[in-house]
């Protein structure tokens, strides 16, 4: 089995190393990740400039590829033949949860979406780290969870066009309540406009504010995390609102 490990935090991120090390227990691993942080970059296809790929070394001495492209580019390039054929793409481990509307912003999740577009199984893994946490995050539980999920995906397969968005509580493995299949919940963004003045007297803007929270509803990704469960949300790229179709079909033009 050939596993592609990528992320959106950059090839030297500790979450990627933890994931790659755990994936090596399942098969051959190729690490192919962006050369810098692309968090909240969404789904990208770089078409207006060339992409460079360079070899690098991870902190454990293992070889990796890095590109100046986006996370989804780092999945597309290997799938287009830059490496041997890929059996599964695993993206992460992101240092923050990717729940609710986050999945549309997330480079971690959109890398797994890119896998699905290329006909390859995709799994995104994110850690629900405590708000305002400073210091070194412990990725060991999330890495083990990622391995368990990928093991299952390889054994049982995934429904056509489906990727898995996995979020892991910041707990020891023995403290996990279990694994819950969830639906996307609702994020509560607390973005605030921060206007400042540059040295030439012109305004510039930051999208600032506090970190997002979520609606703690049973059966959702955020609900599972707050109860200490691993959240596994099956996602699809078909964003059609079938409910709305029935309403709109009654419109008279
Ligand atoms: Mn990230």
py3Dmol code that shows the C-alpha trace and the ligand (Angstrom):
import py3Dmol

protein = """\
ATOM      1  CA  UNK A   1       0.000   0.000   0.000  1.00  0.00           C
ATOM      2  CA  UNK A   2       1.295   3.427  -1.004  1.00  0.00           C
ATOM      3  CA  UNK A   3       0.142   6.230   1.279  1.00  0.00           C
ATOM      4  CA  UNK A   4       0.550   9.897   0.407  1.00  0.00           C
ATOM      5  CA  UNK A   5       0.855  12.114   3.479  1.00  0.00           C
ATOM      6  CA  UNK A   6       0.315  15.824   3.051  1.00  0.00           C
ATOM      7  CA  UNK A   7      -0.925  18.811   5.051  1.00  0.00           C
ATOM      8  CA  UNK A   8      -1.632  22.522   4.821  1.00  0.00           C
ATOM      9  CA  UNK A   9       0.716  23.666   7.597  1.00  0.00           C
ATOM     10  CA  UNK A  10       3.925  23.093   5.680  1.00  0.00           C
ATOM     11  CA  UNK A  11       6.198  20.086   5.342  1.00  0.00           C
ATOM     12  CA  UNK A  12       8.053  20.724   8.614  1.00  0.00           C
ATOM     13  CA  UNK A  13       4.911  20.881  10.772  1.00  0.00           C
ATOM     14  CA  UNK A  14       5.019  18.466  13.746  1.00  0.00           C
ATOM     15  CA  UNK A  15       1.520  17.166  12.998  1.00  0.00           C
ATOM     16  CA  UNK A  16       2.637  15.893   9.605  1.00  0.00           C
ATOM     17  CA  UNK A  17       5.635  14.094  11.086  1.00  0.00           C
ATOM     18  CA  UNK A  18       3.462  12.359  13.695  1.00  0.00           C
ATOM     19  CA  UNK A  19       1.039  11.254  10.977  1.00  0.00           C
ATOM     20  CA  UNK A  20       3.766  10.056   8.590  1.00  0.00           C
ATOM     21  CA  UNK A  21       5.453   8.006  11.325  1.00  0.00           C
ATOM     22  CA  UNK A  22       2.185   6.300  12.217  1.00  0.00           C
ATOM     23  CA  UNK A  23       1.283   5.651   8.557  1.00  0.00           C
ATOM     24  CA  UNK A  24       4.615   3.869   8.008  1.00  0.00           C
ATOM     25  CA  UNK A  25       3.173   1.069  10.144  1.00  0.00           C
ATOM     26  CA  UNK A  26       0.580   0.493   7.380  1.00  0.00           C
ATOM     27  CA  UNK A  27       2.629   0.704   4.208  1.00  0.00           C
ATOM     28  CA  UNK A  28       4.977   2.726   2.072  1.00  0.00           C
ATOM     29  CA  UNK A  29       4.680   6.439   2.765  1.00  0.00           C
ATOM     30  CA  UNK A  30       5.490   9.340   0.473  1.00  0.00           C
ATOM     31  CA  UNK A  31       5.409  12.750   2.114  1.00  0.00           C
ATOM     32  CA  UNK A  32       4.551  15.489  -0.358  1.00  0.00           C
ATOM     33  CA  UNK A  33       3.543  18.753   1.250  1.00  0.00           C
ATOM     34  CA  UNK A  34       3.675  22.528   0.773  1.00  0.00           C
ATOM     35  CA  UNK A  35       6.919  24.353   1.577  1.00  0.00           C
ATOM     36  CA  UNK A  36       5.043  26.903   3.700  1.00  0.00           C
ATOM     37  CA  UNK A  37       1.824  27.292   5.661  1.00  0.00           C
ATOM     38  CA  UNK A  38      -1.348  27.342   3.539  1.00  0.00           C
ATOM     39  CA  UNK A  39      -3.889  27.124   6.357  1.00  0.00           C
ATOM     40  CA  UNK A  40      -7.330  28.440   5.359  1.00  0.00           C
ATOM     41  CA  UNK A  41      -6.337  28.529   1.700  1.00  0.00           C
ATOM     42  CA  UNK A  42      -9.369  26.520   0.524  1.00  0.00           C
ATOM     43  CA  UNK A  43      -9.351  24.363  -2.586  1.00  0.00           C
ATOM     44  CA  UNK A  44      -6.659  25.582  -4.962  1.00  0.00           C
ATOM     45  CA  UNK A  45      -5.457  24.621  -8.410  1.00  0.00           C
ATOM     46  CA  UNK A  46      -2.347  26.576  -9.359  1.00  0.00           C
ATOM     47  CA  UNK A  47      -2.548  27.324 -13.064  1.00  0.00           C
ATOM     48  CA  UNK A  48      -0.893  30.707 -13.570  1.00  0.00           C
ATOM     49  CA  UNK A  49       2.649  29.819 -12.585  1.00  0.00           C
ATOM     50  CA  UNK A  50       4.966  26.811 -12.641  1.00  0.00           C
ATOM     51  CA  UNK A  51       5.217  24.534  -9.616  1.00  0.00           C
ATOM     52  CA  UNK A  52       8.597  23.679  -8.165  1.00  0.00           C
ATOM     53  CA  UNK A  53       9.219  20.437  -6.296  1.00  0.00           C
ATOM     54  CA  UNK A  54      12.245  19.920  -4.071  1.00  0.00           C
ATOM     55  CA  UNK A  55      13.457  17.132  -1.831  1.00  0.00           C
ATOM     56  CA  UNK A  56      13.776  17.785   1.862  1.00  0.00           C
ATOM     57  CA  UNK A  57      14.289  15.920   5.128  1.00  0.00           C
ATOM     58  CA  UNK A  58      11.855  15.680   8.018  1.00  0.00           C
ATOM     59  CA  UNK A  59      12.943  16.066  11.649  1.00  0.00           C
ATOM     60  CA  UNK A  60      13.313  12.255  11.964  1.00  0.00           C
ATOM     61  CA  UNK A  61      15.726  12.157   9.001  1.00  0.00           C
ATOM     62  CA  UNK A  62      13.220  10.676   6.542  1.00  0.00           C
ATOM     63  CA  UNK A  63      12.932  11.970   2.969  1.00  0.00           C
ATOM     64  CA  UNK A  64      10.050  14.140   1.815  1.00  0.00           C
ATOM     65  CA  UNK A  65       9.003  16.254  -1.144  1.00  0.00           C
ATOM     66  CA  UNK A  66       7.936  19.848  -0.819  1.00  0.00           C
ATOM     67  CA  UNK A  67       6.335  22.122  -3.358  1.00  0.00           C
ATOM     68  CA  UNK A  68       5.552  25.820  -3.579  1.00  0.00           C
ATOM     69  CA  UNK A  69       2.042  24.800  -4.568  1.00  0.00           C
ATOM     70  CA  UNK A  70      -1.068  24.562  -2.415  1.00  0.00           C
ATOM     71  CA  UNK A  71      -2.045  21.418  -0.460  1.00  0.00           C
ATOM     72  CA  UNK A  72      -4.358  20.330  -3.285  1.00  0.00           C
ATOM     73  CA  UNK A  73      -1.499  20.824  -5.776  1.00  0.00           C
ATOM     74  CA  UNK A  74       0.628  18.557  -3.565  1.00  0.00           C
ATOM     75  CA  UNK A  75      -2.013  15.861  -4.062  1.00  0.00           C
ATOM     76  CA  UNK A  76      -2.606  16.537  -7.760  1.00  0.00           C
ATOM     77  CA  UNK A  77       1.073  16.304  -8.749  1.00  0.00           C
ATOM     78  CA  UNK A  78       1.618  12.774  -7.372  1.00  0.00           C
ATOM     79  CA  UNK A  79      -1.750  11.611  -8.740  1.00  0.00           C
ATOM     80  CA  UNK A  80      -0.772  12.942 -12.184  1.00  0.00           C
ATOM     81  CA  UNK A  81       2.237  10.645 -12.136  1.00  0.00           C
ATOM     82  CA  UNK A  82       5.028  12.415 -10.288  1.00  0.00           C
ATOM     83  CA  UNK A  83       5.199   9.454  -7.897  1.00  0.00           C
ATOM     84  CA  UNK A  84       4.112   5.824  -8.052  1.00  0.00           C
ATOM     85  CA  UNK A  85       0.311   5.374  -7.962  1.00  0.00           C
ATOM     86  CA  UNK A  86      -1.279   6.404  -4.643  1.00  0.00           C
ATOM     87  CA  UNK A  87      -3.732   4.154  -2.761  1.00  0.00           C
ATOM     88  CA  UNK A  88      -4.799   6.663  -0.133  1.00  0.00           C
ATOM     89  CA  UNK A  89      -4.146  10.331   0.670  1.00  0.00           C
ATOM     90  CA  UNK A  90      -3.970  11.265   4.346  1.00  0.00           C
ATOM     91  CA  UNK A  91      -3.849  14.963   5.201  1.00  0.00           C
ATOM     92  CA  UNK A  92      -2.886  16.460   8.547  1.00  0.00           C
ATOM     93  CA  UNK A  93      -2.573  16.443  11.369  1.00  0.00           C
ATOM     94  CA  UNK A  94      -3.954  19.958  11.510  1.00  0.00           C
ATOM     95  CA  UNK A  95      -3.317  21.646  14.882  1.00  0.00           C
ATOM     96  CA  UNK A  96      -6.934  22.861  15.055  1.00  0.00           C
ATOM     97  CA  UNK A  97     -10.290  21.198  14.441  1.00  0.00           C
ATOM     98  CA  UNK A  98     -11.858  21.431  10.987  1.00  0.00           C
ATOM     99  CA  UNK A  99     -15.582  21.314  11.623  1.00  0.00           C
ATOM    100  CA  UNK A 100     -18.742  22.819  10.177  1.00  0.00           C
ATOM    101  CA  UNK A 101     -18.050  25.493   7.548  1.00  0.00           C
ATOM    102  CA  UNK A 102     -14.314  25.161   8.208  1.00  0.00           C
ATOM    103  CA  UNK A 103     -14.166  22.422   5.599  1.00  0.00           C
ATOM    104  CA  UNK A 104     -14.574  24.997   2.825  1.00  0.00           C
ATOM    105  CA  UNK A 105     -11.636  27.055   4.126  1.00  0.00           C
ATOM    106  CA  UNK A 106      -9.448  24.184   5.185  1.00  0.00           C
ATOM    107  CA  UNK A 107      -6.376  23.236   3.175  1.00  0.00           C
ATOM    108  CA  UNK A 108      -6.236  20.035   5.215  1.00  0.00           C
ATOM    109  CA  UNK A 109      -9.709  18.952   4.098  1.00  0.00           C
ATOM    110  CA  UNK A 110      -9.453  20.237   0.516  1.00  0.00           C
ATOM    111  CA  UNK A 111      -6.293  18.148   0.039  1.00  0.00           C
ATOM    112  CA  UNK A 112      -8.446  15.092   0.795  1.00  0.00           C
ATOM    113  CA  UNK A 113     -11.118  16.467  -1.567  1.00  0.00           C
ATOM    114  CA  UNK A 114      -8.493  16.630  -4.303  1.00  0.00           C
ATOM    115  CA  UNK A 115      -7.802  12.935  -3.726  1.00  0.00           C
ATOM    116  CA  UNK A 116     -11.479  12.137  -4.325  1.00  0.00           C
ATOM    117  CA  UNK A 117     -11.456  14.162  -7.563  1.00  0.00           C
ATOM    118  CA  UNK A 118      -8.520  12.034  -8.711  1.00  0.00           C
ATOM    119  CA  UNK A 119     -10.325   8.809  -7.804  1.00  0.00           C
ATOM    120  CA  UNK A 120      -8.171   8.132  -4.732  1.00  0.00           C
ATOM    121  CA  UNK A 121      -9.379   7.629  -1.165  1.00  0.00           C
ATOM    122  CA  UNK A 122      -8.925  10.683   1.034  1.00  0.00           C
ATOM    123  CA  UNK A 123      -8.797  11.171   4.796  1.00  0.00           C
ATOM    124  CA  UNK A 124      -8.260  14.468   6.638  1.00  0.00           C
ATOM    125  CA  UNK A 125      -7.142  14.412  10.284  1.00  0.00           C
ATOM    126  CA  UNK A 126      -7.348  17.401  12.627  1.00  0.00           C
ATOM    127  CA  UNK A 127      -6.735  17.851  16.327  1.00  0.00           C
ATOM    128  CA  UNK A 128      -9.247  19.697  18.486  1.00  0.00           C
ATOM    129  CA  UNK A 129      -6.594  21.431  20.536  1.00  0.00           C
ATOM    130  CA  UNK A 130      -7.597  23.569  23.519  1.00  0.00           C
ATOM    131  CA  UNK A 131      -8.328  27.204  22.689  1.00  0.00           C
ATOM    132  CA  UNK A 132      -5.359  29.449  23.230  1.00  0.00           C
ATOM    133  CA  UNK A 133      -3.013  26.496  23.784  1.00  0.00           C
ATOM    134  CA  UNK A 134       0.624  27.547  23.774  1.00  0.00           C
ATOM    135  CA  UNK A 135       3.569  25.197  23.519  1.00  0.00           C
ATOM    136  CA  UNK A 136       4.061  21.821  21.843  1.00  0.00           C
ATOM    137  CA  UNK A 137       0.863  19.961  21.003  1.00  0.00           C
ATOM    138  CA  UNK A 138       0.776  16.213  21.594  1.00  0.00           C
ATOM    139  CA  UNK A 139      -0.252  14.636  18.283  1.00  0.00           C
ATOM    140  CA  UNK A 140       0.154  11.018  19.427  1.00  0.00           C
ATOM    141  CA  UNK A 141      -3.554  10.231  19.978  1.00  0.00           C
ATOM    142  CA  UNK A 142      -4.602  11.861  16.702  1.00  0.00           C
ATOM    143  CA  UNK A 143      -1.873   9.946  14.845  1.00  0.00           C
ATOM    144  CA  UNK A 144      -3.053   6.612  16.268  1.00  0.00           C
ATOM    145  CA  UNK A 145      -6.660   7.497  15.422  1.00  0.00           C
ATOM    146  CA  UNK A 146      -5.570   8.414  11.887  1.00  0.00           C
ATOM    147  CA  UNK A 147      -3.899   5.017  11.507  1.00  0.00           C
ATOM    148  CA  UNK A 148      -6.987   3.178  12.774  1.00  0.00           C
ATOM    149  CA  UNK A 149      -9.226   5.064  10.332  1.00  0.00           C
ATOM    150  CA  UNK A 150      -6.926   4.571   7.333  1.00  0.00           C
ATOM    151  CA  UNK A 151      -6.571   0.889   8.215  1.00  0.00           C
ATOM    152  CA  UNK A 152     -10.361   0.578   8.109  1.00  0.00           C
ATOM    153  CA  UNK A 153     -10.600   2.572   4.874  1.00  0.00           C
ATOM    154  CA  UNK A 154      -8.099   0.282   3.188  1.00  0.00           C
ATOM    155  CA  UNK A 155      -9.840  -2.843   4.449  1.00  0.00           C
ATOM    156  CA  UNK A 156     -13.449  -1.835   3.760  1.00  0.00           C
ATOM    157  CA  UNK A 157     -13.119   0.902   1.119  1.00  0.00           C
ATOM    158  CA  UNK A 158     -15.172   4.088   0.984  1.00  0.00           C
ATOM    159  CA  UNK A 159     -18.414   4.848  -0.838  1.00  0.00           C
ATOM    160  CA  UNK A 160     -17.826   6.475  -4.250  1.00  0.00           C
ATOM    161  CA  UNK A 161     -16.891  10.151  -4.040  1.00  0.00           C
ATOM    162  CA  UNK A 162     -16.677  10.232  -0.247  1.00  0.00           C
ATOM    163  CA  UNK A 163     -13.795  11.479   1.880  1.00  0.00           C
ATOM    164  CA  UNK A 164     -13.524  11.270   5.639  1.00  0.00           C
ATOM    165  CA  UNK A 165     -13.085  14.340   7.799  1.00  0.00           C
ATOM    166  CA  UNK A 166     -11.668  13.099  11.102  1.00  0.00           C
ATOM    167  CA  UNK A 167     -11.409  15.334  14.170  1.00  0.00           C
ATOM    168  CA  UNK A 168      -9.777  14.094  17.344  1.00  0.00           C
ATOM    169  CA  UNK A 169     -10.308  15.446  20.887  1.00  0.00           C
ATOM    170  CA  UNK A 170      -7.208  16.587  22.745  1.00  0.00           C
ATOM    171  CA  UNK A 171      -7.168  13.573  25.067  1.00  0.00           C
ATOM    172  CA  UNK A 172      -4.994  10.575  25.809  1.00  0.00           C
ATOM    173  CA  UNK A 173      -5.978   7.588  23.694  1.00  0.00           C
ATOM    174  CA  UNK A 174      -7.273   5.744  26.793  1.00  0.00           C
ATOM    175  CA  UNK A 175      -9.519   8.724  27.604  1.00  0.00           C
ATOM    176  CA  UNK A 176     -11.345   8.709  24.245  1.00  0.00           C
ATOM    177  CA  UNK A 177     -15.051   7.840  24.602  1.00  0.00           C
ATOM    178  CA  UNK A 178     -15.056   6.185  21.185  1.00  0.00           C
ATOM    179  CA  UNK A 179     -15.589   6.893  17.516  1.00  0.00           C
ATOM    180  CA  UNK A 180     -18.732   8.678  16.326  1.00  0.00           C
ATOM    181  CA  UNK A 181     -19.995   9.033  12.763  1.00  0.00           C
ATOM    182  CA  UNK A 182     -21.208  12.607  12.578  1.00  0.00           C
ATOM    183  CA  UNK A 183     -22.649  15.245  10.299  1.00  0.00           C
ATOM    184  CA  UNK A 184     -21.194  18.696   9.731  1.00  0.00           C
ATOM    185  CA  UNK A 185     -22.182  20.991  12.548  1.00  0.00           C
ATOM    186  CA  UNK A 186     -22.198  24.745  12.742  1.00  0.00           C
ATOM    187  CA  UNK A 187     -19.194  26.868  13.467  1.00  0.00           C
ATOM    188  CA  UNK A 188     -19.703  30.193  15.191  1.00  0.00           C
ATOM    189  CA  UNK A 189     -17.190  32.591  13.710  1.00  0.00           C
ATOM    190  CA  UNK A 190     -16.310  35.609  15.780  1.00  0.00           C
ATOM    191  CA  UNK A 191     -14.476  37.496  13.055  1.00  0.00           C
ATOM    192  CA  UNK A 192     -14.073  41.211  13.545  1.00  0.00           C
ATOM    193  CA  UNK A 193     -12.785  43.895  11.219  1.00  0.00           C
ATOM    194  CA  UNK A 194      -9.558  45.428  12.460  1.00  0.00           C
ATOM    195  CA  UNK A 195      -8.737  48.617  10.566  1.00  0.00           C
ATOM    196  CA  UNK A 196      -5.291  50.134  11.002  1.00  0.00           C
ATOM    197  CA  UNK A 197      -3.369  52.939   9.379  1.00  0.00           C
ATOM    198  CA  UNK A 198      -0.133  52.354   7.480  1.00  0.00           C
ATOM    199  CA  UNK A 199       2.881  54.726   7.773  1.00  0.00           C
ATOM    200  CA  UNK A 200       1.636  56.599   4.696  1.00  0.00           C
ATOM    201  CA  UNK A 201      -1.717  57.300   6.295  1.00  0.00           C
ATOM    202  CA  UNK A 202      -3.684  54.755   4.275  1.00  0.00           C
ATOM    203  CA  UNK A 203      -5.987  52.245   5.962  1.00  0.00           C
ATOM    204  CA  UNK A 204      -5.382  48.501   5.806  1.00  0.00           C
ATOM    205  CA  UNK A 205      -7.404  45.670   7.242  1.00  0.00           C
ATOM    206  CA  UNK A 206      -7.058  42.483   9.207  1.00  0.00           C
ATOM    207  CA  UNK A 207      -9.809  39.927   9.573  1.00  0.00           C
ATOM    208  CA  UNK A 208      -9.326  39.557  13.301  1.00  0.00           C
ATOM    209  CA  UNK A 209     -11.508  38.670  16.258  1.00  0.00           C
ATOM    210  CA  UNK A 210     -11.582  35.729  18.605  1.00  0.00           C
ATOM    211  CA  UNK A 211     -11.127  32.082  17.675  1.00  0.00           C
ATOM    212  CA  UNK A 212     -14.289  30.423  16.357  1.00  0.00           C
ATOM    213  CA  UNK A 213     -16.438  28.255  18.560  1.00  0.00           C
ATOM    214  CA  UNK A 214     -19.283  25.931  17.565  1.00  0.00           C
ATOM    215  CA  UNK A 215     -22.872  24.921  18.199  1.00  0.00           C
ATOM    216  CA  UNK A 216     -22.781  21.951  20.539  1.00  0.00           C
ATOM    217  CA  UNK A 217     -25.478  19.788  18.949  1.00  0.00           C
ATOM    218  CA  UNK A 218     -25.723  15.998  19.299  1.00  0.00           C
ATOM    219  CA  UNK A 219     -24.757  14.052  16.181  1.00  0.00           C
ATOM    220  CA  UNK A 220     -22.503  16.794  14.853  1.00  0.00           C
ATOM    221  CA  UNK A 221     -18.731  16.995  14.557  1.00  0.00           C
ATOM    222  CA  UNK A 222     -18.490  19.651  17.274  1.00  0.00           C
ATOM    223  CA  UNK A 223     -20.974  17.783  19.497  1.00  0.00           C
ATOM    224  CA  UNK A 224     -18.859  14.618  19.315  1.00  0.00           C
ATOM    225  CA  UNK A 225     -15.645  16.470  20.176  1.00  0.00           C
ATOM    226  CA  UNK A 226     -17.126  18.217  23.199  1.00  0.00           C
ATOM    227  CA  UNK A 227     -18.202  14.803  24.531  1.00  0.00           C
ATOM    228  CA  UNK A 228     -14.748  13.304  24.023  1.00  0.00           C
ATOM    229  CA  UNK A 229     -15.498  11.252  20.902  1.00  0.00           C
ATOM    230  CA  UNK A 230     -13.491  11.071  17.716  1.00  0.00           C
ATOM    231  CA  UNK A 231     -15.666  12.673  15.037  1.00  0.00           C
ATOM    232  CA  UNK A 232     -15.727  11.030  11.596  1.00  0.00           C
ATOM    233  CA  UNK A 233     -17.779  12.974   9.058  1.00  0.00           C
ATOM    234  CA  UNK A 234     -18.225  11.499   5.579  1.00  0.00           C
ATOM    235  CA  UNK A 235     -18.061  14.412   3.129  1.00  0.00           C
ATOM    236  CA  UNK A 236     -18.936  14.614  -0.537  1.00  0.00           C
ATOM    237  CA  UNK A 237     -18.107  17.198  -3.166  1.00  0.00           C
ATOM    238  CA  UNK A 238     -21.684  17.340  -4.423  1.00  0.00           C
ATOM    239  CA  UNK A 239     -22.785  20.537  -2.676  1.00  0.00           C
ATOM    240  CA  UNK A 240     -26.231  20.540  -4.273  1.00  0.00           C
ATOM    241  CA  UNK A 241     -29.051  21.401  -1.892  1.00  0.00           C
ATOM    242  CA  UNK A 242     -31.571  18.758  -2.971  1.00  0.00           C
ATOM    243  CA  UNK A 243     -34.133  20.208  -0.558  1.00  0.00           C
ATOM    244  CA  UNK A 244     -33.842  23.617  -2.241  1.00  0.00           C
ATOM    245  CA  UNK A 245     -34.231  22.056  -5.707  1.00  0.00           C
ATOM    246  CA  UNK A 246     -37.783  21.016  -4.902  1.00  0.00           C
ATOM    247  CA  UNK A 247     -38.599  24.570  -3.784  1.00  0.00           C
ATOM    248  CA  UNK A 248     -36.895  26.256  -6.748  1.00  0.00           C
ATOM    249  CA  UNK A 249     -38.494  23.932  -9.294  1.00  0.00           C
ATOM    250  CA  UNK A 250     -41.798  25.614  -8.418  1.00  0.00           C
ATOM    251  CA  UNK A 251     -40.476  28.995  -9.557  1.00  0.00           C
ATOM    252  CA  UNK A 252     -42.120  30.326 -12.705  1.00  0.00           C
ATOM    253  CA  UNK A 253     -39.777  32.023 -15.157  1.00  0.00           C
TER     254      UNK A 253
END
"""
ligand_1 = """\
1
MN
Mn -3.542 24.182 8.949
"""
view = py3Dmol.view(width=600, height=400)
view.addModel(protein, "pdb")
view.setStyle({"model": 0}, {"cartoon": {"style": "trace"}})
view.addModel(ligand_1, "xyz")
view.setStyle({"model": 1}, {"stick": {}})
view.zoomTo()
view.show()
